[in-house]
Amino acid sequence: MATRIARASIRPQSSLNLLSSREIRGLLDSANQEVHGLFRQCALAVLNTGGELDDPQEILAAYPDFAIRVVQQPRGLKIELDNAPASAFVDGVMIRGIQEHLFAALRDIVYTQHKFREAGRFDLDSSAGITDAVFRILRNANVVRPNVAPNLVVCWGGHSIPRDEYEFTKEVGHQLGLRGYHIATGCGIGAMKGPMKGAAIAHAKQQIRDGRYIGISEPGIIASEAPNPIVNELVILPDIEKRLEAFVRLAHAIVVFPGGVGTAEEILYLLGILLHPANADMPFPVVFAAPESSADYFTQIDAFLVEVLGESVRSRYQIVVGDPAETARRVRDGVAAVQRFRRREQESYGFNWLLHIDPEFQQPFPPTHAAMATLDLTREQPPHRLAAQLRRAFSGIVAGNVKEAGLRAIAAHGPFELRGEPAIMARLDDLLAAFVRQRRMKLNGEYRPCYRLVH
């Protein structure tokens, strides 16, 4: 059994904005088991920072007697923990970064649940309303910063990657940090940790004392990918679609490293948006970067994208192999174009309001067996719409790989079935088989496919 701390009590330092009495009562209400269960799961993942498990069921099984309570007091609130992971403490005192993340999880879950369900303050039936909800969650977490020149680079990539790829992500982060850029990732390990670590060292060299290492997650992901120790700003969006929108609205450039199905989902989400005619003239730098040893990865991704979405997709990204400094220079030039564009359009530097995002990229996709089987994976539709359908296919596979609900569905009903145009399915089969062969699907143990392709 994992080592644990029998009893601990902690209070917020700076990550928890003031909550109203109604918001706190909503969490304390014994009838609101869904919110409490969600918070418990996210809290256990945060307390497991630095662990190697990527299966939420394994994490929960390792700490079956873990309990967490929020206690309201006249001067605020505190959290009481029973049987928490001992790795989150030093000499019986919780590590400050983990403590901040724990209260950030409380802040986001309570705020979002209150606004979504009880207060009905968010309009989630319109595209503009969803974007407004994403902005307000980010603003509540103090992630949106006004009057700051563009300097935030989002880095995407896999959590299950070999050492040479990890070292490459770290060196790219170092080159970005030397040029004064801050980093946002999905907050986990692998390609999400490497750029932050490299940038942190570079910021120390450049005496940048307010380096930002932003982790953006959602409950289903954070339960299997705990924040890495370098994250100093954590925000949890309510679902994967709002998490992805947060990335692209905040980003001044995006660097993509090799990864698995989650990375493929992010690529298709981003390119589906950028291929929309409404975004044709908007500068949005995207760089696919890999070490020499993984050059074939983006060769295969590029071939898949061109085969499925058409030759024009190549105009929306650049590929750099084996050169971290050149990757950073491409980002630098792209961000300069972004700054000129937003200044000309009198648009916010902190949040990209002008980017058009269709509702099909915003509405949550429940990865059920029926929903996966009815996806339209044919080229009888515009490329940006096909990208949206493919993004959902990859999202379902991510759920079947690591999310608790997806794992339960696969256990109960067997693999998801995907049907589509033969040429698309053949390319998809090749890509997914390569991910399995390269062990990009799972950190530990043998991978059992959660999908079946029907040609």
N, C-alpha and C positions, 0 to 999 in steps of 0.2 A: 504493500500500500504506500502511496506517495506521502512524503513528509509534509506535515501541515502544522499550522498555528491554531491552537484550540480556541482562542478568543482574542479578538482585537477590536479596538474602537478608534475611528479616525474622523477628523473634521476637515472641511474644505479649506484650501489655502487660497487659490486664485482662479481655478478653472470653472467654478460653479457660479454662474450668474444668480442673482437673487430670484428665488421662486416665490410665486404667490401662495397664499394659504390654500387656495383651491387646488393648485397644482400639486402641492405636497399632500393634501388630503386624498387626491386621486390616486397617488402611489400607495398611501397608507391604507386605503380602503381594502379591507380583506376580500371584498367581492371582486376586486379588479385583479384577478389572478393572472390574466394574460399579460398585463404590463409588468407585474412583479416577476413572472416567469421569464419574460424577455430580458429584464434587467439582470436577473440572476445569471442567465446564460452569458450575457455580454460581460458581466462583472467577472465571472470565472475565467473567461478567455483573457481579459485584461490582466488578471492576477497571474495568469500562466505565461506572461511575456517572457520570451526567450526559450520557451518549450519547443519541442520538435514535433508534437502531434498536430496533424492537420485534419483530424476527424472529430467533429463535435461530440459524437457519441462516446468516443474513447476518453475525451476530456471529462465529460460528465460522469462516466463510469469510474474514472480515477478518483473523483471526489464526490461520492454519493451523499455524504453527510455535510457537504458545504451548505451553509445558510447565510443569508444576508438580510439585514433589517435596516430600514431608514427610520431614525428616531427624531421626531420633531421636538425642539426645545425652544424656550423663550428667546434665546439669542441666536437661533438658526437651526441647523440640523446636524446630525452626525450619522455615521454608518457603523453598524456593529456586524462583525464577521465571526462565524464559527467554522473551524476546520478549513481555513484558507491555505492555499499553497505556500509553503515556507519559503520558496524561492523569491517571493515578493517582499521579503523582510530582511533586514540586516540587524542582528542583535535585538530582535523583537520589534523593531520599528520599520514601518512600511517604507519602501524606497519612494522618494519624492515623485519621480516621474510616473510611477505606477499609480500612486495616490491621485495625481492630477488626471490621469487617464480614467480612473474609476469615477471621479466626480464629473468628468466630461461625458461619460456614458450616461450617468444619471441625468445630467443637464439635458442632453439631446433627447433621450427617451421620454422623459417627463414633458419637456416642452412640446415635442412633436405629437405625442399622444393627446396632450391637452388641446392643442390647436386643431388637430385633425378631427378628433372624435367628440370631445366634450364641448369645446367652444364653437366648433364649426367655422373657424376663422379662415381656413384655406379653401379656395375654389379649385378643386381637383378635377373639374369637368371640362376645363378649357386649357389650351396650351399656355396662354399667358398666365393663368392662375397657377399652374404647376411651376412655371419658372419663378413666379413671385414666391411660392412656397420654398423652393430651393434657396432663393436669395435670403429669405428671412431666417431660415435655419442656419445658414452660413453666417449671417450678420449676428445672430444671437450667440454664435460661438466665437465671435470676434475674428473670423477668418477673412472676411472682406475688409480690405484696408483702403480707404480713400486717399487721394492726393499722393500716390506713390507711383513712380515711373514703372513701366512693365518690367518685371524681374522674376516672375514665377514660372518655373519649368516643371511640367508634370512628367513623371517617368513611369512608364508601364512595363511590365515584364513578368516572368514567371516566378513563383515561390520555390518551385522544385527545379533548380538549375545546377549544372556542374560548377566546380570551383573556378575554372578559367572564365566562365561567363560572369560569375559573381565578381571576380577581380576586375573584369572589364567594366562592369557597371559602376564599380567604385572609382575607377580612373576617370570615367566620363563625368561622374559627379564631382570629382576633384577639379577637372578642367572647367566645369560650369561654375563651381564655387570660386575659383580664382578670378572669374570674370564677374563676380558679384551676384550670381543668380541664386535664388532660393529654390527649394525642392518640395514637390508634393508627390506622394505615391499612395498606393493602396494600403500602406502602413505595415505590411507584413514583412517577411524575411525575403531572402534571395534578391531579385532585381528591385524589390521595394526598399530593401535596407541598404544595398550597396551604394546607390547614388547619394543617399543621405550621409553615409559614413564618409565618403570621399569629399562631399561638399563641406562637412563639418571641419575636416582637417584643413581644407583650403580656406575656409572662413577664418580659422585661427591664424593661418599665415598672413592673411590680408587684414587681420585685426577687425573683422566684422563680428561684433559682439551680439548682434541681434539676429543671428541666422535663424531662418524659419524652415522647419522640417515637418511639413503638414501631412498627417495621415487622414485619408478620407475613406470611410468604410460604411458598411450597413450591417444590420444584425445577423443576417445569414452568413455573411463572410467573416465578420470579426469573431464569430463563435469557433471558426476553424483556423483563422489567421490572426493571432493576437498581435497587437501593435509591437513593432520592434523598439528597442530601448532608446533609439535616437529621436523618435517622434516627440516633438515638443508642443504640437497643436493637433489635437484629435477631434474629429467631428464625425458623427454617425448619422447618416441619412436614413430615411425609413425603408428604402428599397433600392434595388440595383439600378433602376432607371434614373432615379433622382441622384444617386451617387455618381453615375456617369455624366449626367448633366452638370453636376457640381464641378467635375473635373474640367469639362470643356468650357464652361463659363468662366472659370478662374484662370485657366491656362493662358500664358502668352506664347508658349511653344510646348510641343509634346515630343518626347523622345521615347521610342518603343524598343525594348530589348527582347531577345528571344524568350518565349514562354510557351504555355500550353493553350488549352481551350479558353481560359479566362482572358488571355492576351489576344487571342483571335477574336473573341467577342468584343473587346475594346476597340480593336482595329476596325472591325466592321461597323460598329456604332459610330466611330469618328468619321470614317470615309462615307458612310451613308448620309451623314449630315453635310459633309463638305461637297458631296456630289449633287446636292440639291441645287437647282438653278438659282435660287434666291441667294445662295452663298458663293456664287461663281467668282465674284470680284473681291471677296474678303481674304486678305492675307492671313494665313494660319499655318505657321511652320510645323511640319511633321517630319521627323528624322527617324528612320529605322536604323539602328546601330547594333553591330555584332562584332565579336572578335574574329580573327582570321579562322580560328578553329570551328566557328559556327557560321561561316559564310553561306553554306548551303541552306541554312534555316530561312533567311529572307529571300533567297532564290526561289525556294518552294512557295513561300507566302506570296511573293510577287507573281509567280506563274498562276497560282490559284486566283488571285484577285483579277488579273488580266483576263483569264479564261472565263471567269464568272461575271465580272462587272464591266469588262471592256477595256480597251487600250487607254482610254482617257483617264482612268483611275490613277495612272502613273504621274499625272500632273499634280497630284495632291500630296505626294510624299517624295522624300529623297532617301537613298540607301547609302550608308557609310560603313565600310568594313575595316576593322583593325586600326582605327585612328581616332582615339578619344579627343585629341585636340581639334581635329577637323570637325568632329561632331559638334563640339562646343562653338566653333566658328560659324557653322551653318545655323545653329540656334541664334547666335549673336546677330547675324545678318537678318534672320527672319524676324526676331523681336524688334529690331530697328524699323522694319517695314510695318509691323503691327503698331508701333508707337506713332509713326507718321500717319497711318490710316485713322487711328482713333482720335488723334489730335485734329485731323482735317474734318472728321465727322462729329467732333465734339462729343465723343463717346467716352464712357467711364473706362479708366485703366483697370479698375479693380474687379469688374464683372462685365462680361461680354453680352450686353443686352441685344446687340444687333444680330447675333448669330441666329439664323432661323432653324428651329428644331420642330419637325413634324410630330403630331401627337402619337404616332405609332412608335416613336423612339422614347416617348415620355410615359405612356400608360404601362403600368406593371403587367408583366407577362407571367401568369402562373404556369410553371412548367409541369402540367399534368400530362398523362399519357395521351389524352384526347387532343389537347392543344398542340403537342409536339407532332402528332400524326397528321394534323390538318394544316401545317405550315405550307405556304406556297413557294416551293423551291424550284421555280421555273424562270426562264428569261423572257416570259411574255408580260413584262412589266418594266417600268423604268429602273435603271441600276440602283438608285437610292432606295427604292422600295424593296428590291431583292436583297439589298444589304440589310435592311431592317428585318426581313424574314430569316436570313442567315444568322444575324445577331441573336435572334430569339432561339434558334437551334443550338448555338453554342452556349447560350445562357442556360438552357435546359440541361445540357451535358455538365456544365459547372455545378448545377444544383444536384444532379445525380452523383457527382463525384464527391462533393464535400459538404453540402448543406443538409441539415438534419431532416427537413421535410422531404427533400429529394431522395435522400438515402432510404427513408421509410417507404416512399412510393415505389422505389426500385425493388426493395425487399418484398413488398406486398404483391406487385404486379409484373415484375420482370423488367427488362430493359425498355427504354423508350424506343419507338419506331419512327424513323424519318423517311419520308417518301419524296421523290422529286424527279426532275429531268435527268435522264441517264448520264449526260456529260457532266452535270453539276455533281451528281452523286458519286461519280467515279473520282473526280477531283477531291471531293470531300473525304471519300474513303482513303485516298492516298495521304491526305494531310493528317487525318486522325490516326491512321496507322503509324505514321512517322512520329507523332507525339507519344504514342504508346511505346514504340521501339526506343525512343530517346529518353524514356522515363520522365516525361514532362506532365504526367497526369496526377501523380501521387508521390508524396515524400517517402512513405515507408510501406513496405510490403508489396505483394503482387497486385497489379491493377486488374480489376475485373470490369470490362466495358459496361457502362450503364446505358448503352445505345445499340441499336441495330439498324443498319441502312438497308432500305428496301428499294432496289433498282427498278 
